[in-house]
């Protein structure tokens, strides 16, 4: 286990087709559920972890985690953290009994992205809480103040009551997920985030959980009435980092890859 010691580091439903994949829509409990039928939506086997296939390479995919170290990543804003490791082929955030220790901070990509498709496999510990923040800026005290967050949490066992917008796959604090698609805690999940000219889709295990347009009237209304009403910079970054949240919980990521659109 190699630790990183460096200076201090949901949803408005619009029925559309997936960017970069085939999809089918079905009606379930009066909600339109969109399922992605693209074969590559499924998590890859362990034998192929943290590698790109020839097809992925030809399509322009880039591996963000090499499975061995934290090259390509840094601790958010140069803060102090010893909570992130490259461990057994995963990006591993170590858990802590204290949610906000002085030695804890997010892990942030060195590169920034504007229009992209991001994919990763992840699992979380019981009662855990984390997130994937995208279009993140380091001009703020915390990454979540700038960019939208794809929520990761133990929906079933979290010790506090969860609102819909706090559940897995949601655009955190902006609306409920379109469908509950998370696997039981401890199992690997597959996440896909598509950002293209302000249009955003969240996918979880092949099902669409969020679909929204940054800056739309619906989006502005949700921001004005919710948690971000006093956070001026939220959603203003057009090109930003991928940020893996350290919320004090143990969480693992692998097969972290991105394709610019």
N, C-alpha and C positions, 0 to 999 in steps of 0.2 A: 504494500500500500504506500503510494507516494503522495505525500501531502504538499499542498501549495502554500508556501509562506511568501507573500508579497505585500508591498505597501497597500493599506486600506484601499478593498473592493466593496344572461349575459347577453337574450339577445334579440335584436330586432329582426323579425322574420321577413325575408323577401324571397319569394319563390323564384329561383333562377337555376340554370344549369351550372354544373361544376366547371371551373377553369382547368383544363388539362386532364380531363377524365370523363368516362361515361357515367351516367347516373340514371336511376329509376326513382320515381316518386310514388309513394303509396300513402293511403290515408289511415291513420291510426289514432283512435280516440279524438277525432275531429281535428287532428294536427297533421299537416303534410310532412311526411318523413322522407327525406331524400337519401337513398343508399347508393354509394359509389360501387360500381361493378368492375373497376379497374383492378386487375390482378395485383398490381404493385401496392394497392392499399393495405394488403395484409402484411404484418410484420415478417421480416425475412427470418430464415432459420438461423440457429446459433452458428452454423458453419460459415455463414456469409456475413456475420456481424462486422460492422465498421469497415465494410468494403463496398466499392462501387462495381456494378456489373458493366460489361462492355456496352450494353444498351443505355444504361444510365450515363455513362461517360459521353456517349454520342449525343445524348439529349441535353448535355450541359450541366449535369449535376456535379456538385462539389461536396466532398466529405469535410464536415466541420470538426469532427473528432476522429483522430486516428486510432483510438482504442488503447493507446499506450501512455500518453501524457497530455498535458493541458496546453500544448502549442495551439495558437490561434485564439486563445482566451485570456482574459485578465480579470482581476477583481474590480468591481464597479467603482469608478472614480478614484482608484488608487487607495482604497480603504484597506484596513488590515483584516485578514481572514485566514484561518487554518481549517476551514470547514469543507473545502472541495478537494477531491482526490481523483486520480485516474486509477481505478481499482477493478481488476478482473474484467477488463474490456468495457467498463462503464465510466461515465462521469458520475461520481458519487458525492452527494451532499450529506455530510455526517449529521446525524440528529443531535439535539441538545434539549435538556430539560428546560432551559431558559430560551424563550422565543427570540429575544433580542440581546444576545451576548455581544460584548465589545469586539469579539474576534469573529464575527459572522457578517457576511455580505454576499451579494449576488455575484454570479459568474457571468461575464459579459463578453460577447464576441469582439475580436479586434476589428473586424470589418463591419461596414454598415451596408444596408440594403434598402431599396426603394420598392421595386416591384419584383415579387419573388414567390416561390413555393417552397415551404419549409416542411421537413418531415423528421420525425424522431419516434423511437420506442421508449417508453418510460414505465416505471412502477413506483409505487409510494408505500411507505410503511403504515401500519395501522394508526388511525387517528391523525394522519399526516396532512400537511397543507403546503402547497407550493404553486408555481405558475410559470408560464412562458410569456415573457413580455417582449413585444416586437415593436419596431419603429421607436426604440428607446433612445433617449438622449441623456448624456452625462452632464447636462447643465443643471440638473435638479438633484436634490438631496437623495432621492430614491428613484429608481427606474420607473416604478409604477405611476409616478406623477406625470410621466411624459407619454408613455406608449400604452396601447391596449394590452390586456392580459388574457391569455388563454388559461382558464382556471384549472388547476390540478388539486384534488382534495379527496380524502376518504369520505365519500358522500354518506355512507351507512353508519360509520362509527365515530365521526368527528364529535368531540365532547360538547360542542355548543350547537344550538339549533341553527340550521342553515337556511338562508333565504334562497329562492330559486336562482338568483343571479350569482350566488356563491358556489354553485355546484359545478362539477367537472364538465369541461367543454364549453362553458359559458364565456361570453365576452364580459369579464368580471365587472360587476357593478353597473352594467349597462343593459342587462336583460337576461331572462332565463334561457337555458339551453333549449333548443328545439326538441330534443329527445334525450333520454337517459341512455347512454351507450357505454359507460365505463364497465370494465371487467372487475371482478371481486378484488379487493385490496391484496397486494402482493403479486398479482399476475401482470404480465406485460401488456400494455396498451399501445396502440399505434395512433399517433397524432399527425394531422396534416393541416397546415395553415397556408392559405393563398391570399396574397395581397397584390392587387393589380389596379393601379390608378385610383386608389381609395376604396375600391370594393374588396371586402374581406369575407372569407369563408373559413369556418372552423370545421374540421372533420375529426371524428373519433371512432376508431375501429370500423371505418367504412361508412359511417353515418354522419350526415351534416348536422352539426349542433349549433351553428351560428352563421348568419348571413346578413351583412349590413354594409352601408356606404358611409364612410367617414365624411362628416359635414352635411349629410342629408338633413331635412327637417326632422325626421324621426330621431336621428342620432343626436341632434342639437337638443331636442326635447328631453331625451333620456339623460343627457349630461346636465342640463339645467335643473332637473328635478331629482338627481341622485347624488351619489357620493362625490362626484367630481365638480359639483356646481361652483365651488370656490377654488378649484385647481385650474388656473388660467391656461397653463401650458399643455394640459392633457389633450392628446390627439392632434397636436399642432405639428409634430415632427413628421416630415414627409420621407426622410431617409434616415434610418437609425439602426441601432444594434439589436441583435437577438440577446435577450437577457434571461438567464435561468435563476429563478428566485430562490433565495435562502430564507425560508420562513421558520427556521428552527427545526424542521422535520427532515427525516431521512428520505431521500428520493434518489432514484437512479435513472440515467439516460444512456441510450446507445443508438447506433445507426442515425446519427445526427447529420443531416445533409440538406443542401439548399440548391435551388436552381433559380437564376435570375430570369425574369420574364421581359 
